[in-house]
Amino acid sequence: MVAYGIFYTLLAGNQTVASLAAEKIGPAQFATLPIVAMFAGAILVVVPASFIMERYGRRAGFVIGGLAGAAAGALGWAGIRYKSYPFFVLGGFALGVFDDFSDYLRCAPFLRTHGWGGCERAGAAAFWSG
């Protein structure tokens, strides 16, 4: 659960800082485009991520997600360092891919004892409890 907390802290920090950084390196009217790209990446990869996790296992999925997170950091850094707005936006997209795979960290405590069914029950309980 610590990894999941760190993951969500990262996302909150990104949403706070990304638009400020994008405004400095790109057109001000598109300052929130890296955040939109993050959500687009999350939307486009959610189904393939679940298929990868089911077919190849959690470990492979977390490795792919970690690589996407590293790519997001590298692209974001390059975008800021070289004032490349497209790199910065691509970094946001890669962060969305990282988001999809990292969301499965919420299931990790339940997978050992209950399998995937336990994660689904825990997710349903969290959804319905508000």
Order of alpha helices (4+ residues) and beta strands (2+ residues): alpha-alpha-alpha-alpha-alpha-alpha
